[in-house]
Amino acid sequence: MKIINYFLVLILAVTSCTSKKINKQNAETKPNVILVITDDQGYGDLGVHGNKIIKTPNIDAFHGESYHLTDFHVGPTCAPTRSALMTGRYANSTGVWHTIGGWSLLREKEKTLANMFAEGGYTTGGFGKWHMGDNYPFRPEHRGFQHTVMHGGGGVQQTPDFWDNTYFNDTYFKNGKPVKYEGYCTDIFFGEAINFIKENKEKPFFCYIASNAPHGPYNVPVSYYNMYKDLPATVLAEKQKRFYGMITNIDDNFGKLRKELEALKIADNTILIFMTDNGTAAGNYYNKKTKTSTGFNAGMRGNKGSQYDGGHRVPFFIHWKNGNITTATDINELTSVVDIMPTLAELCGISLPKEHLKIAGQSLVPMLKNPETTNNRMLVTDSQRIQSPKKWKSSAVMQNKWRLIDGKELYNISNDKGQKNNIADKNPEKVAEMRAFYEQWWNEVSVDFDKEIYFKVGSEKENPITLTCHDIHADNGNQPWNQIAIRNGNKGKGYWCIDVKKQGTYNIALRRYPLESGLLINTTIPAISTEQLPGLEKEIPAGKNMQYTKASIKLGSTIFEEVAVTNKDKEATFTINLKAGKTKMNANFYDAKGNKNVAYYVYIEKI
């Protein structure tokens, strides 16, 4: 549906001309901003987009009161999308082109939405998922967020997260400190966000709600699973029933959020955004045995991780009553996650962050003023997820409805939504034009590809520092990135990049399990069954005794004397004099047969 709203044109035109003057006189006239982003929910995982099974009444109703970017694109995976959202820059430029492996850390020089809002006089809060670093200076509280309640890593139950989190009754990090919570993860993150809103309702705030759901594992309250459990396997696969239940739980929380804004009487001057971070992870499922598909993907090709539209075209709805953005209106031009920072800056009458690097996005305010506005821009998205990015890998160059895939396949989604008919041979000039744009783009985003990102050791900001194997530089598959892999004793190998800030004596402790677990290096820990914890997708396996006998550390080219490991040890500790400067560190355990495995957890403290 397309609606041209004269009053929106008038109000936003006035706002853009006078907002700085008004805001300088009276800070309360600045709109609040709430940005809700879910994890792994695709374009087709909403009732309003044609899904006949999923229950999302609150988000569907919000769609009826919002402007919609119908051709809005993000990264095909989560951390890259978040870095682009936070900075207005292409993910590959920010150092976040992977989800693990030392390349999900937002470079220190990058400035974020939270920096922008804090500098603009806003109170800032972040709740849920960050996924751009768990150490100083990468954590959200170091990147402009003043209040945070977040889990570690890229999801609850990943390696950097608090030990034995399950989505239920977990421990999350409140302003960087572990705090135990009661309830389901999504309920907690929305609940804490609402508490933040209540506490700051009298002044402008930026509230970032980034649910970890419906990212796997598909652990969901039984009541939400029961909404879908009786559907036959020909309609929904088992994991999809859980996935849909997680989304319906998000929808209920979104409804509660909107009701709270109304009760607080701040809904009218609040910009509320709903979006997701990549294509669906489970909403579209192909059964190889039966050769049948279940679920819904809005006719698009590809799921999460794909360079085809199903991997990166996602919902984006925006509502702001005082800005007269209140009616169901489609904006059909090509837009991108990199556009959100400059758009919000203009809507709120604030400046981009100080010392901000060149942004790739452009303000969408002209489109919000006139949804019929057109453009002819080109954009790129890609999925690297390797240590060193490769040109053309899993890439999509986009212009209007044209899609150039991997530099060689050309589609026009205006008449080929499923991207089935490659028309590159029939359109060589268009292919050449789009390839030329990619070459220019690659030259810009690849400038820092060879500059590794370093953990700061011995800093007054974080001492001791905790490193996990989630962030080791290694070939794909060699990072045990979640706690199931830790329990299973999965093999890993690789190194951390560390920057020793001060020369001195350091204790370096290697652990099989994290400090908070209190577990021995050599021990077996029990499984957690679905009977013990209803709502689990499947049993959490027992922790395997790896029977380690020694540990070693290598810094640069120097290998230090090995430390023996006994069955009474919780850690293997090295006391070493470190010189200031940057180096690479390896830390490993060995069993009696000489089999080597990375130390999953390493604690470094300057003493």
PyMOL commands that set and color helices and strands:
alter all, ss='L'
color gray80, all
select helices_A, chain A and resi 6-25+27-29+47-49+57-63+78-87+91-94+113-119+140-142+185-199+222-225+238-263+309-311+321-323+337-348+365-369+428-445+469-471+483-488+515-517
alter helices_A, ss='H'
color red, helices_A
select strands_A, chain A and resi 32-38+67-73+123-128+147-150+171-174+177-180+205-210+270-276+284-287+292-295+316-319+329-336+378-382+395-399+402-405+409-412+455-457+465-468+496-500+504-511+548-555+558-559+563-564+572-578+581-591+596-598+601-606
alter strands_A, ss='S'
color yellow, strands_A
deselect
rebuild
show_as cartoon
